[in-house]
Amino acid sequence: MSHGFDVTDGETVALAIEVSDDEQADGWYSYPLAGEHRQVEIRLARVAGGDEVRLIVKGALTPS
């Protein structure tokens, strides 16, 4: 099952980033994106002391 990334998803991620911290192991926000052939996990965290956001993407490079 999959769904598109909508306004509610964007708002959820934006709120989570506000309280995230890239220097803390548990300070990252994880968001799974399920597609037709693969699943990708995106981890986001605000850079401590800055306005930047760090991003880590995990998933298979080829369809499963």
N, C-alpha and C positions, 0 to 999 in steps of 0.2 A: 504494500500500500504506500502511496506517496501523495504528497500534496505540494502545491506551490508555496513559495515564500510570500506571505501577504503582509498587510499593514500590522496586524497583531503580532506576527513573528518579529517584525522590525522593531516594534515598540518593546517587546520582551528583551530582545538582544540589547537595545540601547540602554534600558534600565539596568540590566545585568552588568554592562560595561562600566557604568558609573560607580559601582561598588567593587569592581575587580581590582586586582593588584598583581602585576607580573612578577613581583619579588616573593610572593607567597605561593607555596605549592598548592594550597587549596583556594587561592585567590583568582583562579581562572574560571571563566564561564565556558561550558561545553555545550555545543548545539549540534545534534545529528541532523544531517540532510539525507533523507531516503529518496532514492530515485528508482527508476524502473529496473536498472541493471546493477546498481552499486549503491553503497552507502558511504557517505563521507562524514567525518566528524570535524567540526571546526571549533577550535579553542581560541578564546579571545581574552585579553587582559589589558587593562590600561597600564601604561608605563608609569612606574612610581615617579611622582614629581613632575610629570609632563602631561601633555595633551594627546600624545600618540597612543595608538593601540597596537599591541603585538598580536600576531595571528599565526596559528599553527593549523595546518590542514593535514588530516590523516585519512587514508583510504587507498583502495587498490588502484593501480594505474591502468589496469585492463578490466573489462567487464567480467563479472563472475558468471 
